[in-house]
Amino acid sequence: MSVRRAADTVANMDKKPLLLALRAVAIVGTWLISACTGHVENGKAPVDQFMAALASHCGKAFAGKVTVNEPSSSVRDPFEGVQPVLHVRGCDAPTRQIHMPLHVGDDHSRAWSFTRTGEGLRFRHYQWRADGTPDAVSDFGGTTVTPGTAVLQKFPVDAESIRIFRDIGLPASLENGWTVELHPQQRFSYELSRPDGRVFRVEFDLSRPVALPSASWGDIPAVAVPAGLPAGGPAATVGP
């Protein structure tokens, strides 16, 4: 082997570890960017993928069960001994807003709502009395602060909800956080959690639709949706 050829071989050997290191840095960098910004698939952000998956269940109702309710309490829980039913029905503009009444036996006072914002996704709880008037605790929730994924979105309590909880004297709720997980045609789960150990989780079986429930006791107010978001598709066929 010539001196020059031997020198080239040594030089190439010295470069290999550096090239491998640079490649590893590039892979990790790509992963970190993906984790921070959310994976865009077919031109859709994670929140839009989530909304599209949720919209695929429009017009249907699903039975659920409480899987976690901690800590235990001496006060009877309204979900105890009752099978909740979730109705995905407010789908006039499913890329922008979807409403989901929650029925607990003969109690038709609750509903959840997802609204696309310019930055992410807004999640609200609405509650009514039997006469249709808003409950004292209503229109609260959170807004995403991270991209999330197509199957999981997190909603820390927002400033508006903190004000509501302070006004009505619910200090524990000032640190609420909600996590929603969606596996199309399989499972939808809702979880409330707090640093004090409070965890409430209910899961709905999306593989087996059930009979549509009665109408909710109230109507979710229309919410202005920022311009420039994906246009809603045709109105979905929904139940009462």
BATOR-236344 format. One record per atom (N, C-alpha, C): residue in one letter; x, y, z. Coordinates in steps of 0.02 Angstrom, whole numbers, plus 50000, padded with zeros to 5 digits. Layout:
N
AXYZ/...
REM end
This chain:
240
M500434994050000/M500005000050000/M500445006250000/S500285011049956/S500685017149952/S500575021450013/V501045025950025/V500995030450083/V500365034750076/R500245037150014/R499655041550003/R499005037750016/R498985031549992/R498365027550001/R498255025950074/A498795024450109/A498735023150181/A498495029250219/A498735035050198/A498525041250231/A497785042550219/D497545041250157/D496835042150142/D496405037550183/T496635031450192/T496255026550232/T496185028750304/V496735031250333/V496715033750402/V496255039750408/A496275044150358/A495855050050360/A495115048150358/N494945043350315/N494255041150311/N494025037850375/M494485034050407/M494315030850470/M494175036150523/D494545041650521/D494445046850571/D493785050450560/K493545050650497/K492935054250482/K492305050450502/K492365043650502/K491765039650514/K491425041050581/P491795041250636/P491455042950700/P491125049750699/L491455054550666/L491165061350662/L490525061250622/L490525057750565/L489925057450524/L489355053950560/L489515048550597/L489005045050635/L488715049550690/A489165053450722/A488935058050774/A488485063450746/L488685066150688/L488275071350657/L487595068650636/R487595062450611/R486955059450591/R486505058350652/A486795056250708/A486405055250769/A486105061850793/V486525067150790/V486275073750811/V485695075950767/A485745074650702/A485215076550656/A484565072850671/I484635066350686/I484035062250702/I483705064750765/V484115065950817/V483835068350881/V483515075250872/G483845079550832/G483565086150820/G482895085850786/T482845081450736/T482205080550702/T481665078050749/W481845073350793/W481365070750841/W481125076150889/L481605080250912/L481425085650959/L480965090750926/I481115092550864/I480685097350829/I479985094450820/S479955088050803/S479295084750794/S478915084650859/A479265083250915/A478925082950980/A478665089751001/C479045095050983/C478845101751005/C478305104750961/T478325103350897/T477865106650851/T477265102250833/G477295095750847/G476755091250828/G476865088750757/H476665082550747/H476765079450681/H476225081650633/V476425084550577/V475945086650526/V475865080950476/E475265078550468/E475125073050423/E474635075150369/N474805074150306/N474385076050250/N474185083450255/G474655087550279/G474535094750283/G474105096750343/K473935092050387/K473495093650445/K473895093650509/A473785098750551/A474085099050617/A473755093850662/P474085091950717/P473795086950762/P473085088550785/V472945094950801/V472265096550824/V471755095450769/D471945096650706/D471485095550651/D471385088150637/Q471915084250646/Q471845076950641/Q471375074450696/F471455077150756/F471025075250812/F470295076850797/M470165082850773/M469475084850757/M469175080650701/A469575078950651/A469335074750596/A469155067850622/A469555065150667/A469415058550695/A468775058750737/L468695064150775/L468095064850816/L467475065550772/A467545069350718/A466975070450672/A466745064050639/S467175059150634/S466975052850603/S466445049150643/H466315051450705/H465815048350748/H465175052650754/C465145057950715/C464565062450719/C463905058750707/G463405060850748/G462745057850740/G462645051450778/K463145049250816/K463105042950852/K463185044050927/A462955039150966/A463015039451038/A463375033151062/F463735033851119/F464145028451143/F464095027851219/A464055021751243/A464015020651315/A464715020451345/G464755022351409/G465405022551441/G465385019951512/K465955020451545/K465995018551616/K466555022451649/V466475023651713/V466995027051751/V467535021951769/T468155023451751/T468705018851764/T469145020951822/V469145027551837/V469515030151894/V469115035651926/N469065035551993/N468725040952029/N469035041352098/E469565045252103/E469955045652165/E470035052952187/P470095054052252/P469995049152306/P469255047752317/S469115042552353/S468415040852367/S468115046152413/S467445046752408/S467105051852448/S466475048952479/S466285051852536/S465675049552569/S465055052352534/V465155057452492/V464595060452455/V464465056252393/R463845054652380/R463665050452323/R463845053952258/D464195050352215/D464395053052150/D463825052052100/P463665057152060/P463105056452012/P463225051051960/F463845048951950/F464005043751901/F463955036751932/E463875036351998/E463875029952032/E463265025752011/G463385019751988/G462855015251971/G462465017051908/V462725021851869/V462385024151808/V462875023651749/Q462625021451692/Q463045021151633/Q462985027551593/P463515031551589/P463475037751550/P463455036351476/V463135040951439/V463085040351366/V463325046851335/L463785046451288/L464055052251254/L463765052651184/H463495058451166/H463175059451100/H463585064451060/V463885062251007/V464275066750963/V463795069550912/R463585075850922/R463025078150881/R463075085250854/G463485089550881/G463525096350856/G464055096950802/C463885094950741/C464385094150688/C464235098050625/D463925103950631/D463775107950572/D464415110250537/A464935111550576/A465585113550548/A466125109550585/P466175103050570/P466585098550611/P467335100050613/T467595103650564/T468305105450568/T468425111150617/R467885114550636/R467945120450679/R467655119450749/Q467105115650753/Q466775115050817/Q466355108650820/I466395105050876/I466005098950887/I465735099050958/H465075097850964/H464755097651030/H464595090351048/M464635088851113/M464535082051136/M464135081951201/P463475081651198/P463075080951260/P463265074551297/L463275075051363/L463435069351406/L462825067951450/H462555061951444/H461945059951480/H462115054951535/V461895056251595/V462035051851652/V461355049751681/G461095044151657/G460425041951676/G459915046951651/D459495049451697/D458985054351679/D459245061551685/D459885062251698/D460195068851705/D460485070751637/H460185075751605/H460395077951538/H460705084951542/S461055086251597/S461285093051611/S461975094851583/R462335089951556/R463035091151539/R463165090851464/A463685094451443/A463915093951374/A464645096251370/W465015093351324/W465695095451311/W465725098551241/S466205102951231/S466265106151166/S467005107351149/F467185105751087/F467855107051061/F467815112451007/T468215117551013/T468225122950963/T468935124250940/R469045124250876/R469695125750847/R469835133250854/T470405134950879/T470615141950885/T471205143150838/G471425149250835/G471995150750792/G472635147350816/E472675145850881/E473275142950909/E473215135450923/G472615132950932/G472545125950951/G471815123850958/L471645121251017/L470985118451028/L470725120751096/R470095122651098/R469765124951159/R469255119751181/F469275117851244/F468825112751271/F468415115851327/R467745115251321/R467305118251371/R466805113151398/H466595114451460/H466055110751493/H465465115451499/Y464875112951482/Y464255116851492/Y463785112751535/Q463435116151580/Q462965112751624/Q462335117051632/W461765113751633/W461125117151638/W460695114051692/R460225118051716/R459705115451760/R459165112251716/A458705108751748/A458175105251711/A457725110051672/D457695116351693/D457265121251658/D457635124551600/G458255122351587/G458625124951530/G459075130851545/T459045133551605/T459465139251623/T460165136751641/P460685140751628/P461375138551643/P461475137351717/D461855132251733/D462045130851802/D462545136051825/A462615136651891/A463095141551918/A463815139851896/V463945133351886/V464595131151862/V464515128851790/S464685133151744/S464595131551673/S465085135651631/D465195133351570/D465635136651523/D466345137351551/F466635131751571/F467315131751597/F467715126251561/G468375126851566/G468805121851534/G469505124451524/G469805122651468/G470485124751455/G470635125051381/T471235127451365/T471465127951296/T472155124751291/T472275121351236/T472925118051227/T473485123151227/V474055121251254/V474665125351252/V475225121751216/T475105115451198/T475575111551158/T475185108551099/P475535106451046/P475185103750988/P474795097351002/G475015093351051/G474695087051063/G474795082351005/T474365077350999/T474405072550945/T473705071450916/A473675067250865/A473025065750834/A472575061850881/V472855058750933/V472455054650978/V472425057351049/L472835062251066/L472845064651135/L472945072151137/Q472505075551175/Q472545082751184/Q472475084351258/K472875089251282/K472865091251352/K472635098451358/F472235099751410/F471935106351419/F472025108851491/P472555112651505/P472615115651571/P472075120951581/V471855121751642/V471315126551657/V471515133451632/D471045137051602/D471205143751574/D470995149251623/A471195155351607/A471095161051651/A470345162351663/E469945161651611/E469225162851618/E468915157951667/S469125151751664/S468855146651709/S469095147751780/I469715149851788/I469975151351855/I469555156851887/R469365161851848/R468945167151874/R468265164451897/I467975159951856/I467335156951874/I467395153051939/F467915148951945/F467995144852005/F468115149152067/R468475154652059/R468585159152116/R467935162552137/D467545164652088/D466925168252103/D466425163852141/I466415157352126/I465925152952158/I466225148952216/G466855150252232/G467165147052290/G467365139752281/L467715138352226/L467965131552214/L468735131852206/P469085133052262/P469815133952257/P470185127852230/A469945121852244/A470295115852221/A470305115552144/S469795118252113/S469745117852040/S470215122752004/L470545127052041/L470995131952010/L471585128651975/E471715122351992/E472275118651962/E472035112851919/N471415113151895/N471145107851853/N471555107051789/G471575100951766/G471855099551700/G471445093851669/W471335094251605/W470935089051571/W471345085951515/T471275079351509/T471605075651455/T471075071651418/V471065072451353/V470585068751311/V470975064351263/E470785058051260/E471125053151217/E470615050051170/L470785049551107/L470325047151056/L470655042051011/H470385036051010/H470605030850964/H469995029150921/P469965031750860/P469365031050818/P469105023950814/Q468445023350819/Q468095016950816/Q468295012250873/Q468665014850922/Q468865010550978/Q468675013551045/R468995019251062/R468895021751130/R468985029351132/F468555032651174/F468625039751189/F468655040251265/S469145043751291/S469205044451363/S469285051851383/Y468995053351440/Y469025060151469/Y469315059351539/E469805063551555/E470105063251622/E470185070251651/L469955071051712/L470075077051752/L470595075151804/S471105079351812/S471605078051863/S471835084551895/R472085083951957/R472345089651994/R472965087452033/P473415092052049/P474005090252088/P473855087352156/D473255088752183/D473085086252250/D472905078852250/G472935075552192/G472785068452188/G472105066852160/R471705071952147/R471045070752118/R471105068252046/V470805062552031/V470795059851963/V470105056951950/F469805059151896/F469165056351873/F469245054751799/R469105048451782/R469195046251713/R468585042051691/V468315043751633/V467755039951605/V467935038151533/E467785031951514/E467945029551447/E467315027351411/F467295028651345/F466715026951304/F466935022151249/D466535017051237/D466675011951187/D466415014351119/L466875016351075/L466685018951010/L466555013450958/S466665007350977/S466565001850930/S465844999450927/R465435001750975/R464744999350979/R464265005150993/P464015008450941/P463525013850952/P462905011250988/V462585015751026/V461975013951062/V461415018551039/A460805017351065/A460235021451047/A460355028651067/L460115033251025/L460215040351039/L459825042451102/P460125046351146/P459785048451207/P459305054251194/S458965056351248/S458525062151244/S458935068451233/A458585073851218/A458925080251207/A459215082851273/S459745086751267/S460035089951326/S459555095151354/W459665097051416/W459245102051448/W459375109151422/G459935110151388/G460105116751364/G460475116451298/D460605122251271/D460965122751207/D461635126151218/I462135123551186/I462795126551189/I462795132951148/P463005138551176/P462995144851138/P463485144651080/A463315148151027/A463765148550969/A464385152350989/V464955149950967/V465605153150982/V465925155350917/A466155161550916/A466475164050856/A467125160350844/V467215158050782/V467815154250764/V468245158750720/P468895159350736/P469335163750697/P469315162150623/A469355167350582/A469375166350509/A470025163150489/G470025159950432/G470635156950406/G470735149750426/L470285147050467/L470335140050486/L470005135750433/P470135129150433/P469835124850382/P469085125450381/A468795125950322/A468075126750316/A467725120350337/G467145121150368/G466755115350389/G466445111850330/G466355105450337/G466045101550284/G465295102250288/P464925098250250/P464195098550252/P463945096450320/A463365098950338/A463085097350403/A462975089950409/A463165087150467/A463075080050478/A462365078550501/T462135072550488/T461485070450512/T461545068850586/V461155072250627/V461225071350699/V460565069750729/G460585067250791/G459975065550827/G459685071550861/P459205070450904/P458875076050938/P459335079650987/
REM end
